[in-house]
Amino acid sequence: MALNEDSSTPIQDFYQDATVLITGGTGFLGKVLIEKLLRSCPNLSRIVLLIRSKRELHCQKRLEAMMEDPILKGVSPKNRQKVTAVSGDCCLPSLGLTEANKFLLLESVTVVFHVAAT
């Protein structure tokens, strides 16, 4: 059964206006997930990545570098703007989030993908 332009799939309906939190987004599986969500769910509101600062690279710099990966090169500028980062660490209590970021995520996130390896 072909979909006409005005209809959407159940998956697109589920992610309509959703804010998705992804841990492990800088890894291979995370990048594939981000690309698939952005390509398949045009009405997704936002993707928030929990990114650990590494060495001298702040989470924003790691996000910028990640968005240059070949997997994500084809993502439109409009969809790239939907991807943001917060600094954190899955190994720390409360994910190492600041109180402000914790509040923001608790208030806005509707779907969580935990794909962090460690």
Biopython code that builds the backbone (N, CA, C, O; Angstrom):
import numpy as np
from Bio.PDB.StructureBuilder import StructureBuilder

atoms = [
    (1, "MET", "N", (0.847, -1.168, 0.000)),
    (1, "MET", "CA", (0.000, 0.000, 0.000)),
    (1, "MET", "C", (0.896, 1.237, 0.000)),
    (1, "MET", "O", (1.747, 1.393, 0.876)),
    (2, "ALA", "N", (0.706, 2.093, -0.962)),
    (2, "ALA", "CA", (1.506, 3.318, -1.081)),
    (2, "ALA", "C", (0.905, 4.408, -0.200)),
    (2, "ALA", "O", (-0.314, 4.522, -0.064)),
    (3, "LEU", "N", (1.776, 5.196, 0.387)),
    (3, "LEU", "CA", (1.332, 6.325, 1.206)),
    (3, "LEU", "C", (1.201, 7.561, 0.330)),
    (3, "LEU", "O", (2.079, 7.844, -0.485)),
    (4, "ASN", "N", (0.111, 8.295, 0.494)),
    (4, "ASN", "CA", (0.042, 9.559, -0.236)),
    (4, "ASN", "C", (0.783, 10.619, 0.570)),
    (4, "ASN", "O", (1.179, 10.372, 1.709)),
    (5, "GLU", "N", (0.967, 11.777, -0.007)),
    (5, "GLU", "CA", (1.803, 12.809, 0.613)),
    (5, "GLU", "C", (1.248, 13.325, 1.935)),
    (5, "GLU", "O", (2.000, 13.837, 2.763)),
    (6, "ASP", "N", (-0.063, 13.195, 2.141)),
    (6, "ASP", "CA", (-0.672, 13.723, 3.357)),
    (6, "ASP", "C", (-0.695, 12.716, 4.499)),
    (6, "ASP", "O", (-1.032, 13.072, 5.629)),
    (7, "SER", "N", (-0.344, 11.469, 4.222)),
    (7, "SER", "CA", (-0.386, 10.472, 5.286)),
    (7, "SER", "C", (1.009, 10.245, 5.846)),
    (7, "SER", "O", (2.016, 10.571, 5.218)),
    (8, "SER", "N", (1.040, 9.685, 7.028)),
    (8, "SER", "CA", (2.319, 9.392, 7.656)),
    (8, "SER", "C", (2.273, 7.972, 8.202)),
    (8, "SER", "O", (1.206, 7.375, 8.348)),
    (9, "THR", "N", (3.438, 7.457, 8.495)),
    (9, "THR", "CA", (3.528, 6.109, 9.044)),
    (9, "THR", "C", (3.288, 6.166, 10.553)),
    (9, "THR", "O", (3.376, 7.238, 11.152)),
    (10, "PRO", "N", (2.987, 5.028, 11.171)),
    (10, "PRO", "CA", (2.845, 5.017, 12.629)),
    (10, "PRO", "C", (4.126, 5.478, 13.341)),
    (10, "PRO", "O", (4.055, 6.105, 14.398)),
    (11, "ILE", "N", (5.275, 5.172, 12.772)),
    (11, "ILE", "CA", (6.539, 5.606, 13.389)),
    (11, "ILE", "C", (6.663, 7.122, 13.307)),
    (11, "ILE", "O", (7.050, 7.764, 14.284)),
    (12, "GLN", "N", (6.340, 7.701, 12.157)),
    (12, "GLN", "CA", (6.384, 9.157, 12.032)),
    (12, "GLN", "C", (5.401, 9.812, 12.997)),
    (12, "GLN", "O", (5.697, 10.856, 13.578)),
    (13, "ASP", "N", (4.238, 9.200, 13.164)),
    (13, "ASP", "CA", (3.258, 9.731, 14.121)),
    (13, "ASP", "C", (3.803, 9.687, 15.545)),
    (13, "ASP", "O", (3.629, 10.634, 16.312)),
    (14, "PHE", "N", (4.463, 8.585, 15.894)),
    (14, "PHE", "CA", (5.019, 8.434, 17.239)),
    (14, "PHE", "C", (6.051, 9.520, 17.536)),
    (14, "PHE", "O", (6.079, 10.067, 18.639)),
    (15, "TYR", "N", (6.899, 9.834, 16.555)),
    (15, "TYR", "CA", (7.973, 10.811, 16.762)),
    (15, "TYR", "C", (7.562, 12.251, 16.455)),
    (15, "TYR", "O", (8.381, 13.164, 16.567)),
    (16, "GLN", "N", (6.306, 12.462, 16.071)),
    (16, "GLN", "CA", (5.804, 13.814, 15.802)),
    (16, "GLN", "C", (6.048, 14.704, 17.022)),
    (16, "GLN", "O", (5.573, 14.395, 18.115)),
    (17, "ASP", "N", (6.775, 15.792, 16.849)),
    (17, "ASP", "CA", (7.079, 16.771, 17.900)),
    (17, "ASP", "C", (7.852, 16.191, 19.091)),
    (17, "ASP", "O", (7.879, 16.799, 20.161)),
    (18, "ALA", "N", (8.473, 15.035, 18.920)),
    (18, "ALA", "CA", (9.216, 14.394, 20.012)),
    (18, "ALA", "C", (10.589, 15.031, 20.194)),
    (18, "ALA", "O", (11.200, 15.525, 19.246)),
    (19, "THR", "N", (11.052, 15.003, 21.431)),
    (19, "THR", "CA", (12.433, 15.351, 21.752)),
    (19, "THR", "C", (13.095, 14.059, 22.208)),
    (19, "THR", "O", (12.661, 13.434, 23.176)),
    (20, "VAL", "N", (14.146, 13.668, 21.504)),
    (20, "VAL", "CA", (14.812, 12.389, 21.734)),
    (20, "VAL", "C", (16.169, 12.630, 22.387)),
    (20, "VAL", "O", (16.958, 13.444, 21.906)),
    (21, "LEU", "N", (16.437, 11.923, 23.482)),
    (21, "LEU", "CA", (17.747, 11.947, 24.128)),
    (21, "LEU", "C", (18.487, 10.683, 23.717)),
    (21, "LEU", "O", (17.953, 9.580, 23.827)),
    (22, "ILE", "N", (19.723, 10.848, 23.242)),
    (22, "ILE", "CA", (20.538, 9.703, 22.844)),
    (22, "ILE", "C", (21.854, 9.741, 23.599)),
    (22, "ILE", "O", (22.581, 10.734, 23.555)),
    (23, "THR", "N", (22.158, 8.639, 24.299)),
    (23, "THR", "CA", (23.492, 8.463, 24.863)),
    (23, "THR", "C", (24.269, 7.626, 23.858)),
    (23, "THR", "O", (23.693, 6.758, 23.201)),
    (24, "GLY", "N", (25.543, 7.869, 23.731)),
    (24, "GLY", "CA", (26.338, 7.108, 22.770)),
    (24, "GLY", "C", (26.154, 7.569, 21.337)),
    (24, "GLY", "O", (26.456, 6.829, 20.400)),
    (25, "GLY", "N", (25.666, 8.770, 21.161)),
    (25, "GLY", "CA", (25.400, 9.293, 19.825)),
    (25, "GLY", "C", (26.628, 9.503, 18.965)),
    (25, "GLY", "O", (26.508, 9.584, 17.743)),
    (26, "THR", "N", (27.805, 9.595, 19.562)),
    (26, "THR", "CA", (29.022, 9.810, 18.770)),
    (26, "THR", "C", (29.615, 8.504, 18.259)),
    (26, "THR", "O", (30.551, 8.526, 17.459)),
    (27, "GLY", "N", (29.093, 7.376, 18.702)),
    (27, "GLY", "CA", (29.556, 6.078, 18.205)),
    (27, "GLY", "C", (28.869, 5.712, 16.901)),
    (27, "GLY", "O", (27.971, 6.420, 16.447)),
    (28, "PHE", "N", (29.287, 4.611, 16.302)),
    (28, "PHE", "CA", (28.741, 4.207, 15.006)),
    (28, "PHE", "C", (27.230, 4.006, 15.066)),
    (28, "PHE", "O", (26.495, 4.563, 14.250)),
    (29, "LEU", "N", (26.764, 3.213, 16.028)),
    (29, "LEU", "CA", (25.335, 2.936, 16.133)),
    (29, "LEU", "C", (24.546, 4.220, 16.382)),
    (29, "LEU", "O", (23.469, 4.409, 15.817)),
    (30, "GLY", "N", (25.080, 5.096, 17.223)),
    (30, "GLY", "CA", (24.418, 6.366, 17.497)),
    (30, "GLY", "C", (24.284, 7.231, 16.259)),
    (30, "GLY", "O", (23.237, 7.838, 16.032)),
    (31, "LYS", "N", (25.336, 7.291, 15.459)),
    (31, "LYS", "CA", (25.294, 8.096, 14.225)),
    (31, "LYS", "C", (24.269, 7.545, 13.246)),
    (31, "LYS", "O", (23.538, 8.306, 12.613)),
    (32, "VAL", "N", (24.214, 6.226, 13.121)),
    (32, "VAL", "CA", (23.232, 5.606, 12.223)),
    (32, "VAL", "C", (21.818, 5.912, 12.717)),
    (32, "VAL", "O", (20.934, 6.221, 11.918)),
    (33, "LEU", "N", (21.604, 5.828, 14.019)),
    (33, "LEU", "CA", (20.300, 6.136, 14.604)),
    (33, "LEU", "C", (19.906, 7.589, 14.343)),
    (33, "LEU", "O", (18.770, 7.863, 13.955)),
    (34, "ILE", "N", (20.826, 8.507, 14.551)),
    (34, "ILE", "CA", (20.555, 9.933, 14.315)),
    (34, "ILE", "C", (20.171, 10.171, 12.858)),
    (34, "ILE", "O", (19.180, 10.844, 12.572)),
    (35, "GLU", "N", (20.955, 9.619, 11.944)),
    (35, "GLU", "CA", (20.679, 9.804, 10.513)),
    (35, "GLU", "C", (19.304, 9.253, 10.161)),
    (35, "GLU", "O", (18.543, 9.902, 9.444)),
    (36, "LYS", "N", (18.981, 8.071, 10.653)),
    (36, "LYS", "CA", (17.697, 7.434, 10.342)),
    (36, "LYS", "C", (16.531, 8.243, 10.907)),
    (36, "LYS", "O", (15.528, 8.441, 10.222)),
    (37, "LEU", "N", (16.653, 8.705, 12.134)),
    (37, "LEU", "CA", (15.575, 9.508, 12.720)),
    (37, "LEU", "C", (15.358, 10.800, 11.941)),
    (37, "LEU", "O", (14.219, 11.174, 11.661)),
    (38, "LEU", "N", (16.440, 11.480, 11.592)),
    (38, "LEU", "CA", (16.312, 12.747, 10.865)),
    (38, "LEU", "C", (15.750, 12.545, 9.465)),
    (38, "LEU", "O", (14.980, 13.371, 8.975)),
    (39, "ARG", "N", (16.130, 11.458, 8.827)),
    (39, "ARG", "CA", (15.662, 11.190, 7.462)),
    (39, "ARG", "C", (14.218, 10.702, 7.448)),
    (39, "ARG", "O", (13.445, 11.085, 6.570)),
    (40, "SER", "N", (13.850, 9.868, 8.401)),
    (40, "SER", "CA", (12.548, 9.205, 8.364)),
    (40, "SER", "C", (11.444, 9.921, 9.135)),
    (40, "SER", "O", (10.263, 9.664, 8.905)),
    (41, "CYS", "N", (11.810, 10.801, 10.030)),
    (41, "CYS", "CA", (10.819, 11.460, 10.888)),
    (41, "CYS", "C", (10.956, 12.977, 10.766)),
    (41, "CYS", "O", (11.534, 13.623, 11.641)),
    (42, "PRO", "N", (10.428, 13.541, 9.688)),
    (42, "PRO", "CA", (10.632, 14.969, 9.419)),
    (42, "PRO", "C", (10.024, 15.901, 10.463)),
    (42, "PRO", "O", (10.445, 17.051, 10.582)),
    (43, "ASN", "N", (9.047, 15.421, 11.215)),
    (43, "ASN", "CA", (8.408, 16.281, 12.209)),
    (43, "ASN", "C", (8.933, 16.057, 13.623)),
    (43, "ASN", "O", (8.325, 16.497, 14.599)),
    (44, "LEU", "N", (10.053, 15.378, 13.720)),
    (44, "LEU", "CA", (10.756, 15.229, 14.993)),
    (44, "LEU", "C", (11.178, 16.623, 15.446)),
    (44, "LEU", "O", (11.700, 17.403, 14.649)),
    (45, "SER", "N", (10.960, 16.934, 16.695)),
    (45, "SER", "CA", (11.285, 18.275, 17.175)),
    (45, "SER", "C", (12.782, 18.472, 17.370)),
    (45, "SER", "O", (13.361, 19.433, 16.864)),
    (46, "ARG", "N", (13.413, 17.542, 18.120)),
    (46, "ARG", "CA", (14.809, 17.761, 18.475)),
    (46, "ARG", "C", (15.453, 16.455, 18.899)),
    (46, "ARG", "O", (14.790, 15.557, 19.418)),
    (47, "ILE", "N", (16.762, 16.364, 18.670)),
    (47, "ILE", "CA", (17.575, 15.266, 19.183)),
    (47, "ILE", "C", (18.631, 15.887, 20.086)),
    (47, "ILE", "O", (19.384, 16.766, 19.668)),
    (48, "VAL", "N", (18.677, 15.420, 21.328)),
    (48, "VAL", "CA", (19.671, 15.890, 22.290)),
    (48, "VAL", "C", (20.647, 14.748, 22.533)),
    (48, "VAL", "O", (20.245, 13.639, 22.886)),
    (49, "LEU", "N", (21.922, 15.025, 22.342)),
    (49, "LEU", "CA", (22.953, 14.019, 22.564)),
    (49, "LEU", "C", (23.655, 14.295, 23.883)),
    (49, "LEU", "O", (24.081, 15.420, 24.145)),
    (50, "LEU", "N", (23.774, 13.272, 24.706)),
    (50, "LEU", "CA", (24.584, 13.369, 25.916)),
    (50, "LEU", "C", (26.006, 13.033, 25.494)),
    (50, "LEU", "O", (26.309, 11.887, 25.164)),
    (51, "ILE", "N", (26.878, 14.039, 25.506)),
    (51, "ILE", "CA", (28.252, 13.856, 25.023)),
    (51, "ILE", "C", (29.227, 14.174, 26.146)),
    (51, "ILE", "O", (29.160, 15.228, 26.777)),
    (52, "ARG", "N", (30.121, 13.247, 26.371)),
    (52, "ARG", "CA", (31.167, 13.430, 27.380)),
    (52, "ARG", "C", (32.268, 14.302, 26.783)),
    (52, "ARG", "O", (32.734, 14.055, 25.671)),
    (53, "SER", "N", (32.673, 15.311, 27.525)),
    (53, "SER", "CA", (33.831, 16.097, 27.093)),
    (53, "SER", "C", (35.046, 15.186, 27.173)),
    (53, "SER", "O", (35.197, 14.428, 28.131)),
    (54, "LYS", "N", (35.905, 15.257, 26.174)),
    (54, "LYS", "CA", (37.037, 14.345, 26.072)),
    (54, "LYS", "C", (38.301, 15.150, 25.865)),
    (54, "LYS", "O", (38.375, 15.993, 24.970)),
    (55, "ARG", "N", (39.281, 14.890, 26.684)),
    (55, "ARG", "CA", (40.561, 15.605, 26.627)),
    (55, "ARG", "C", (40.280, 17.098, 26.610)),
    (55, "ARG", "O", (39.728, 17.644, 27.565)),
    (56, "GLU", "N", (40.653, 17.746, 25.539)),
    (56, "GLU", "CA", (40.440, 19.193, 25.446)),
    (56, "GLU", "C", (39.208, 19.544, 24.608)),
    (56, "GLU", "O", (38.940, 20.721, 24.370)),
    (57, "LEU", "N", (38.460, 18.539, 24.162)),
    (57, "LEU", "CA", (37.313, 18.808, 23.301)),
    (57, "LEU", "C", (36.025, 18.899, 24.113)),
    (57, "LEU", "O", (35.593, 17.918, 24.719)),
    (58, "HIS", "N", (35.423, 20.070, 24.121)),
    (58, "HIS", "CA", (34.135, 20.283, 24.768)),
    (58, "HIS", "C", (33.065, 19.534, 23.971)),
    (58, "HIS", "O", (33.277, 19.223, 22.799)),
    (59, "CYS", "N", (31.937, 19.245, 24.582)),
    (59, "CYS", "CA", (30.894, 18.466, 23.907)),
    (59, "CYS", "C", (30.415, 19.142, 22.617)),
    (59, "CYS", "O", (30.077, 18.445, 21.661)),
    (60, "GLN", "N", (30.377, 20.476, 22.565)),
    (60, "GLN", "CA", (29.941, 21.166, 21.335)),
    (60, "GLN", "C", (30.911, 20.912, 20.187)),
    (60, "GLN", "O", (30.491, 20.701, 19.050)),
    (61, "LYS", "N", (32.199, 20.934, 20.483)),
    (61, "LYS", "CA", (33.207, 20.668, 19.449)),
    (61, "LYS", "C", (33.101, 19.224, 18.976)),
    (61, "LYS", "O", (33.260, 18.944, 17.788)),
    (62, "ARG", "N", (32.832, 18.304, 19.905)),
    (62, "ARG", "CA", (32.671, 16.903, 19.519)),
    (62, "ARG", "C", (31.433, 16.728, 18.644)),
    (62, "ARG", "O", (31.445, 15.931, 17.706)),
    (63, "LEU", "N", (30.360, 17.470, 18.943)),
    (63, "LEU", "CA", (29.155, 17.418, 18.117)),
    (63, "LEU", "C", (29.452, 17.932, 16.713)),
    (63, "LEU", "O", (29.062, 17.307, 15.727)),
    (64, "GLU", "N", (30.137, 19.063, 16.618)),
    (64, "GLU", "CA", (30.479, 19.628, 15.306)),
    (64, "GLU", "C", (31.319, 18.651, 14.494)),
    (64, "GLU", "O", (31.076, 18.468, 13.301)),
    (65, "ALA", "N", (32.301, 18.023, 15.125)),
    (65, "ALA", "CA", (33.148, 17.052, 14.424)),
    (65, "ALA", "C", (32.330, 15.836, 14.000)),
    (65, "ALA", "O", (32.514, 15.316, 12.900)),
    (66, "MET", "N", (31.438, 15.388, 14.861)),
    (66, "MET", "CA", (30.612, 14.223, 14.552)),
    (66, "MET", "C", (29.706, 14.480, 13.350)),
    (66, "MET", "O", (29.496, 13.586, 12.530)),
    (67, "MET", "N", (29.175, 15.684, 13.243)),
    (67, "MET", "CA", (28.258, 16.005, 12.143)),
    (67, "MET", "C", (28.964, 16.021, 10.791)),
    (67, "MET", "O", (28.300, 16.068, 9.756)),
    (68, "GLU", "N", (30.292, 15.983, 10.777)),
    (68, "GLU", "CA", (31.055, 15.911, 9.529)),
    (68, "GLU", "C", (31.328, 14.470, 9.106)),
    (68, "GLU", "O", (31.927, 14.239, 8.056)),
    (69, "ASP", "N", (30.898, 13.505, 9.906)),
    (69, "ASP", "CA", (31.083, 12.095, 9.579)),
    (69, "ASP", "C", (30.327, 11.770, 8.284)),
    (69, "ASP", "O", (29.243, 12.306, 8.054)),
    (70, "PRO", "N", (30.889, 10.896, 7.438)),
    (70, "PRO", "CA", (30.214, 10.542, 6.181)),
    (70, "PRO", "C", (28.770, 10.059, 6.366)),
    (70, "PRO", "O", (27.927, 10.300, 5.502)),
    (71, "ILE", "N", (28.481, 9.392, 7.463)),
    (71, "ILE", "CA", (27.114, 8.918, 7.715)),
    (71, "ILE", "C", (26.142, 10.092, 7.789)),
    (71, "ILE", "O", (24.989, 9.967, 7.375)),
    (72, "LEU", "N", (26.594, 11.227, 8.308)),
    (72, "LEU", "CA", (25.715, 12.376, 8.541)),
    (72, "LEU", "C", (25.877, 13.489, 7.518)),
    (72, "LEU", "O", (25.192, 14.509, 7.595)),
    (73, "LYS", "N", (26.778, 13.303, 6.560)),
    (73, "LYS", "CA", (27.040, 14.352, 5.553)),
    (73, "LYS", "C", (25.792, 14.719, 4.758)),
    (73, "LYS", "O", (25.627, 15.877, 4.376)),
    (74, "GLY", "N", (24.915, 13.756, 4.505)),
    (74, "GLY", "CA", (23.731, 14.009, 3.686)),
    (74, "GLY", "C", (22.566, 14.635, 4.429)),
    (74, "GLY", "O", (21.531, 14.916, 3.825)),
    (75, "VAL", "N", (22.711, 14.859, 5.716)),
    (75, "VAL", "CA", (21.629, 15.456, 6.507)),
    (75, "VAL", "C", (21.497, 16.927, 6.126)),
    (75, "VAL", "O", (22.487, 17.656, 6.072)),
    (76, "SER", "N", (20.271, 17.350, 5.864)),
    (76, "SER", "CA", (20.035, 18.733, 5.442)),
    (76, "SER", "C", (20.374, 19.715, 6.560)),
    (76, "SER", "O", (20.325, 19.361, 7.738)),
    (77, "PRO", "N", (20.719, 20.954, 6.188)),
    (77, "PRO", "CA", (20.996, 21.979, 7.210)),
    (77, "PRO", "C", (19.818, 22.176, 8.170)),
    (77, "PRO", "O", (20.022, 22.399, 9.363)),
    (78, "LYS", "N", (18.599, 22.094, 7.658)),
    (78, "LYS", "CA", (17.412, 22.246, 8.512)),
    (78, "LYS", "C", (17.391, 21.155, 9.583)),
    (78, "LYS", "O", (17.116, 21.430, 10.750)),
    (79, "ASN", "N", (17.681, 19.927, 9.182)),
    (79, "ASN", "CA", (17.677, 18.829, 10.146)),
    (79, "ASN", "C", (18.890, 18.859, 11.066)),
    (79, "ASN", "O", (18.800, 18.434, 12.218)),
    (80, "ARG", "N", (20.017, 19.351, 10.579)),
    (80, "ARG", "CA", (21.212, 19.472, 11.432)),
    (80, "ARG", "C", (20.925, 20.368, 12.629)),
    (80, "ARG", "O", (21.454, 20.146, 13.718)),
    (81, "GLN", "N", (20.090, 21.379, 12.426)),
    (81, "GLN", "CA", (19.761, 22.314, 13.502)),
    (81, "GLN", "C", (18.945, 21.656, 14.612)),
    (81, "GLN", "O", (18.851, 22.192, 15.717)),
    (82, "LYS", "N", (18.362, 20.506, 14.324)),
    (82, "LYS", "CA", (17.577, 19.791, 15.331)),
    (82, "LYS", "C", (18.458, 19.040, 16.324)),
    (82, "LYS", "O", (17.976, 18.604, 17.370)),
    (83, "VAL", "N", (19.737, 18.886, 16.010)),
    (83, "VAL", "CA", (20.645, 18.109, 16.857)),
    (83, "VAL", "C", (21.425, 19.046, 17.771)),
    (83, "VAL", "O", (22.129, 19.942, 17.304)),
    (84, "THR", "N", (21.291, 18.830, 19.078)),
    (84, "THR", "CA", (22.018, 19.626, 20.065)),
    (84, "THR", "C", (22.747, 18.683, 21.023)),
    (84, "THR", "O", (22.506, 17.476, 21.027)),
    (85, "ALA", "N", (23.625, 19.243, 21.822)),
    (85, "ALA", "CA", (24.395, 18.430, 22.764)),
    (85, "ALA", "C", (24.338, 19.022, 24.159)),
    (85, "ALA", "O", (24.275, 20.238, 24.340)),
    (86, "VAL", "N", (24.363, 18.130, 25.141)),
    (86, "VAL", "CA", (24.563, 18.532, 26.529)),
    (86, "VAL", "C", (25.756, 17.743, 27.050)),
    (86, "VAL", "O", (25.967, 16.589, 26.679)),
    (87, "SER", "N", (26.518, 18.376, 27.902)),
    (87, "SER", "CA", (27.691, 17.728, 28.475)),
    (87, "SER", "C", (27.260, 16.812, 29.608)),
    (87, "SER", "O", (26.506, 17.212, 30.495)),
    (88, "GLY", "N", (27.751, 15.572, 29.566)),
    (88, "GLY", "CA", (27.427, 14.622, 30.618)),
    (88, "GLY", "C", (28.269, 13.372, 30.489)),
    (88, "GLY", "O", (29.104, 13.253, 29.592)),
    (89, "ASP", "N", (28.035, 12.440, 31.400)),
    (89, "ASP", "CA", (28.795, 11.193, 31.421)),
    (89, "ASP", "C", (27.912, 10.115, 32.034)),
    (89, "ASP", "O", (27.456, 10.253, 33.169)),
    (90, "CYS", "N", (27.673, 9.052, 31.292)),
    (90, "CYS", "CA", (26.808, 7.959, 31.755)),
    (90, "CYS", "C", (27.332, 7.277, 33.012)),
    (90, "CYS", "O", (26.565, 6.640, 33.734)),
    (91, "CYS", "N", (28.616, 7.402, 33.280)),
    (91, "CYS", "CA", (29.230, 6.741, 34.439)),
    (91, "CYS", "C", (29.086, 7.547, 35.728)),
    (91, "CYS", "O", (29.443, 7.063, 36.802)),
    (92, "LEU", "N", (28.571, 8.758, 35.634)),
    (92, "LEU", "CA", (28.451, 9.629, 36.807)),
    (92, "LEU", "C", (27.013, 9.651, 37.327)),
    (92, "LEU", "O", (26.074, 9.427, 36.563)),
    (93, "PRO", "N", (26.839, 9.919, 38.621)),
    (93, "PRO", "CA", (25.479, 10.073, 39.146)),
    (93, "PRO", "C", (24.737, 11.174, 38.384)),
    (93, "PRO", "O", (25.322, 12.193, 38.019)),
    (94, "SER", "N", (23.459, 10.953, 38.155)),
    (94, "SER", "CA", (22.610, 11.901, 37.407)),
    (94, "SER", "C", (23.204, 12.242, 36.051)),
    (94, "SER", "O", (23.000, 13.338, 35.528)),
    (95, "LEU", "N", (23.945, 11.289, 35.485)),
    (95, "LEU", "CA", (24.579, 11.437, 34.165)),
    (95, "LEU", "C", (25.571, 12.590, 34.102)),
    (95, "LEU", "O", (25.948, 13.022, 33.012)),
    (96, "GLY", "N", (25.996, 13.091, 35.251)),
    (96, "GLY", "CA", (26.947, 14.200, 35.272)),
    (96, "GLY", "C", (26.357, 15.502, 34.759)),
    (96, "GLY", "O", (27.093, 16.409, 34.370)),
    (97, "LEU", "N", (25.032, 15.599, 34.757)),
    (97, "LEU", "CA", (24.350, 16.789, 34.236)),
    (97, "LEU", "C", (24.333, 17.915, 35.258)),
    (97, "LEU", "O", (24.288, 17.674, 36.465)),
    (98, "THR", "N", (24.371, 19.143, 34.765)),
    (98, "THR", "CA", (24.141, 20.287, 35.640)),
    (98, "THR", "C", (22.665, 20.270, 36.038)),
    (98, "THR", "O", (21.852, 19.626, 35.375)),
    (99, "GLU", "N", (22.322, 20.961, 37.097)),
    (99, "GLU", "CA", (20.918, 21.026, 37.522)),
    (99, "GLU", "C", (20.044, 21.613, 36.418)),
    (99, "GLU", "O", (18.929, 21.145, 36.187)),
    (100, "ALA", "N", (20.551, 22.637, 35.740)),
    (100, "ALA", "CA", (19.776, 23.278, 34.667)),
    (100, "ALA", "C", (19.520, 22.303, 33.523)),
    (100, "ALA", "O", (18.398, 22.218, 33.023)),
    (101, "ASN", "N", (20.552, 21.565, 33.103)),
    (101, "ASN", "CA", (20.372, 20.606, 32.015)),
    (101, "ASN", "C", (19.477, 19.448, 32.439)),
    (101, "ASN", "O", (18.681, 18.951, 31.642)),
    (102, "LYS", "N", (19.605, 19.020, 33.686)),
    (102, "LYS", "CA", (18.747, 17.938, 34.174)),
    (102, "LYS", "C", (17.280, 18.365, 34.112)),
    (102, "LYS", "O", (16.425, 17.605, 33.658)),
    (103, "PHE", "N", (16.996, 19.581, 34.570)),
    (103, "PHE", "CA", (15.630, 20.101, 34.534)),
    (103, "PHE", "C", (15.126, 20.194, 33.095)),
    (103, "PHE", "O", (14.006, 19.783, 32.795)),
    (104, "LEU", "N", (15.959, 20.734, 32.212)),
    (104, "LEU", "CA", (15.591, 20.868, 30.803)),
    (104, "LEU", "C", (15.232, 19.515, 30.194)),
    (104, "LEU", "O", (14.217, 19.392, 29.507)),
    (105, "LEU", "N", (16.056, 18.505, 30.442)),
    (105, "LEU", "CA", (15.800, 17.182, 29.878)),
    (105, "LEU", "C", (14.558, 16.539, 30.486)),
    (105, "LEU", "O", (13.762, 15.932, 29.770)),
    (106, "LEU", "N", (14.389, 16.666, 31.793)),
    (106, "LEU", "CA", (13.208, 16.089, 32.435)),
    (106, "LEU", "C", (11.917, 16.705, 31.913)),
    (106, "LEU", "O", (10.893, 16.029, 31.816)),
    (107, "GLU", "N", (11.970, 17.983, 31.579)),
    (107, "GLU", "CA", (10.782, 18.681, 31.092)),
    (107, "GLU", "C", (10.486, 18.433, 29.615)),
    (107, "GLU", "O", (9.332, 18.527, 29.197)),
    (108, "SER", "N", (11.505, 18.117, 28.822)),
    (108, "SER", "CA", (11.280, 18.093, 27.374)),
    (108, "SER", "C", (11.434, 16.733, 26.698)),
    (108, "SER", "O", (10.792, 16.489, 25.677)),
    (109, "VAL", "N", (12.253, 15.854, 27.228)),
    (109, "VAL", "CA", (12.538, 14.589, 26.537)),
    (109, "VAL", "C", (11.345, 13.643, 26.613)),
    (109, "VAL", "O", (10.762, 13.434, 27.677)),
    (110, "THR", "N", (10.994, 13.074, 25.451)),
    (110, "THR", "CA", (9.882, 12.127, 25.384)),
    (110, "THR", "C", (10.336, 10.711, 25.035)),
    (110, "THR", "O", (9.612, 9.749, 25.291)),
    (111, "VAL", "N", (11.525, 10.576, 24.456)),
    (111, "VAL", "CA", (12.054, 9.265, 24.063)),
    (111, "VAL", "C", (13.540, 9.230, 24.401)),
    (111, "VAL", "O", (14.255, 10.207, 24.180)),
    (112, "VAL", "N", (14.006, 8.092, 24.941)),
    (112, "VAL", "CA", (15.423, 7.930, 25.268)),
    (112, "VAL", "C", (15.969, 6.690, 24.567)),
    (112, "VAL", "O", (15.365, 5.619, 24.615)),
    (113, "PHE", "N", (17.122, 6.851, 23.916)),
    (113, "PHE", "CA", (17.883, 5.727, 23.367)),
    (113, "PHE", "C", (19.204, 5.691, 24.111)),
    (113, "PHE", "O", (19.998, 6.628, 24.024)),
    (114, "HIS", "N", (19.444, 4.607, 24.847)),
    (114, "HIS", "CA", (20.713, 4.448, 25.562)),
    (114, "HIS", "C", (21.575, 3.488, 24.744)),
    (114, "HIS", "O", (21.425, 2.270, 24.840)),
    (115, "VAL", "N", (22.481, 4.048, 23.937)),
    (115, "VAL", "CA", (23.354, 3.217, 23.096)),
    (115, "VAL", "C", (24.823, 3.435, 23.429)),
    (115, "VAL", "O", (25.704, 3.090, 22.642)),
    (116, "ALA", "N", (25.085, 4.014, 24.610)),
    (116, "ALA", "CA", (26.470, 4.216, 25.041)),
    (116, "ALA", "C", (27.089, 2.865, 25.401)),
    (116, "ALA", "O", (26.433, 2.004, 25.988)),
    (117, "ALA", "N", (28.348, 2.697, 25.041)),
    (117, "ALA", "CA", (29.037, 1.438, 25.307)),
    (117, "ALA", "C", (29.525, 1.364, 26.746)),
    (117, "ALA", "O", (29.421, 0.314, 27.381)),
    (118, "THR", "N", (30.055, 2.460, 27.265)),
    (118, "THR", "CA", (30.573, 2.440, 28.638)),
    (118, "THR", "C", (30.120, 3.663, 29.387)),
    (118, "THR", "O", (30.454, 3.827, 30.560)),
]
sb = StructureBuilder()
sb.init_structure("model")
sb.init_model(0)
sb.init_chain("A")
sb.init_seg("    ")
for serial, (resi, resn, name, xyz) in enumerate(atoms, 1):
    if name == "N":
        sb.init_residue(resn, " ", resi, " ")
    sb.init_atom(name, np.array(xyz, "f"), 0.0, 1.0, " ", f" {name:<3s}", serial, name[0])
structure = sb.get_structure()
